[in-house]
Amino acid sequence: MKLVKKLFFIFIIALIAVMIAYFARVNDTNVTLNLIFTSIKDIQLWLLSLLCFLAGVIFSVLAVFLDIIFLSNRERKLKKTLNKLKSELAAARNEKFADIDDSAFSEESENLPVQNGEGTEIKQD
């Protein structure tokens, strides 16, 4: 399966290269690029398009890279919180329940079952 993915990736790159070559062949006119502070004269249209494409790829890679950094930082914080909560839960499970009042389980309690001759029934009001 990895070989198929690599071949597909190589095919896509080759297709893009062929498209760029065709675009360069068809659009070989010179243009002037007017920027805010300067202007570039006699730049070929296909070269300008290629530079814009590469600038977009670089910007996208940087955006994804920053997103990965922020997500890994958040994941690390969440793992720390999870480990803290797990330790608190383990401490609560291991804690002895000495605070339970034994009088709550006496026979006069209304929530305990009442024995009669036929079996056990729950006392109802």
C-alpha positions as CSV (number, residue, x, y, z in Angstrom):
1,M,0.0,0.0,0.0
2,K,2.9,2.3,0.7
3,L,4.2,1.8,-2.8
4,V,0.9,2.8,-4.3
5,K,0.9,6.0,-2.3
6,K,4.4,6.8,-3.4
7,L,3.6,6.1,-7.0
8,F,0.5,8.3,-6.8
9,F,2.5,11.1,-5.2
10,I,5.1,10.8,-7.9
11,F,2.3,10.9,-10.6
12,I,0.8,14.0,-9.1
13,I,4.2,15.8,-9.0
14,A,4.9,14.7,-12.6
15,L,1.4,16.0,-13.7
16,I,2.0,19.3,-12.0
17,A,5.4,19.6,-13.7
18,V,3.9,18.9,-17.1
19,M,1.1,21.5,-16.5
20,I,3.7,24.1,-15.6
21,A,5.8,23.3,-18.6
22,Y,2.7,23.6,-20.9
23,F,1.7,26.8,-19.2
24,A,5.2,28.2,-19.7
25,R,5.1,27.3,-23.4
26,V,1.8,28.9,-24.0
27,N,2.3,32.0,-21.9
28,D,5.7,33.3,-22.8
29,T,4.8,36.9,-22.9
30,N,6.6,39.5,-20.7
31,V,4.6,41.5,-18.1
32,T,5.3,44.2,-15.7
33,L,4.6,43.6,-12.0
34,N,3.6,46.7,-10.0
35,L,4.1,46.3,-6.3
36,I,3.4,48.9,-3.7
37,F,7.0,50.3,-3.4
38,T,8.6,49.0,-6.6
39,S,7.9,47.5,-10.0
40,I,9.5,44.6,-11.8
41,K,9.6,45.0,-15.6
42,D,9.8,42.3,-18.2
43,I,9.1,39.2,-16.1
44,Q,7.7,36.3,-18.0
45,L,4.1,35.4,-17.1
46,W,4.8,31.7,-16.4
47,L,7.7,32.6,-14.1
48,L,5.5,35.0,-12.2
49,S,2.8,32.3,-11.9
50,L,5.4,29.8,-10.7
51,L,6.7,32.2,-8.1
52,C,3.2,32.9,-6.8
53,F,2.5,29.1,-6.6
54,L,5.7,28.5,-4.7
55,A,4.9,31.4,-2.3
56,G,1.5,29.9,-1.6
57,V,3.1,26.5,-1.0
58,I,5.6,27.9,1.4
59,F,2.9,29.9,3.2
60,S,0.7,26.8,3.5
61,V,3.6,24.7,4.9
62,L,4.4,27.3,7.5
63,A,0.7,27.6,8.5
64,V,0.5,23.8,8.9
65,F,3.8,23.7,10.8
66,L,2.6,26.3,13.3
67,D,-0.7,24.5,13.7
68,I,1.2,21.3,14.5
69,I,3.3,23.1,17.1
70,F,0.2,24.6,18.8
71,L,-1.6,21.2,18.7
72,S,1.3,19.3,20.2
73,N,1.6,22.0,22.9
74,R,-2.1,21.6,23.7
75,E,-1.9,17.8,23.7
76,R,1.0,17.9,26.1
77,K,-1.0,20.2,28.5
78,L,-4.1,17.9,28.2
79,K,-1.9,14.8,29.0
80,K,-0.6,16.5,32.1
81,T,-4.1,17.3,33.2
82,L,-5.2,13.7,32.5
83,N,-2.3,12.3,34.5
84,K,-3.2,14.6,37.4
85,L,-6.8,13.6,37.3
86,K,-5.9,9.9,37.1
87,S,-3.7,10.2,40.2
88,E,-6.5,12.0,42.1
89,L,-8.9,9.3,41.1
90,A,-6.5,6.6,42.2
91,A,-6.0,8.4,45.6
92,A,-9.8,8.7,46.0
93,R,-10.3,5.0,45.3
94,N,-7.6,3.9,47.7
95,E,-8.8,6.2,50.5
96,K,-10.5,4.4,53.4
97,F,-14.1,5.4,53.9
98,A,-14.0,6.1,57.6
99,D,-16.4,8.9,57.4
100,I,-19.4,6.6,56.8
101,D,-21.8,6.6,59.7
102,D,-22.6,3.1,60.9
103,S,-26.0,4.3,62.2
104,A,-27.2,4.6,58.6
105,F,-27.2,0.9,58.3
106,S,-29.1,0.0,61.5
107,E,-32.3,-2.1,61.3
108,E,-34.5,0.9,61.9
109,S,-33.5,2.4,58.6
110,E,-36.3,2.8,56.2
111,N,-34.2,1.9,53.2
112,L,-33.3,-1.6,54.3
113,P,-35.4,-4.6,53.4
114,V,-37.9,-5.9,56.0
115,Q,-38.1,-9.6,56.6
116,N,-41.6,-11.2,56.6
117,G,-42.6,-14.8,56.5
118,E,-42.6,-15.2,52.7
119,G,-39.3,-13.5,51.8
120,T,-37.7,-10.1,51.7
121,E,-39.6,-7.1,50.7
122,I,-38.7,-3.4,50.6
123,K,-40.6,-1.3,53.0
124,Q,-42.8,1.2,51.2
125,D,-44.6,4.3,52.6
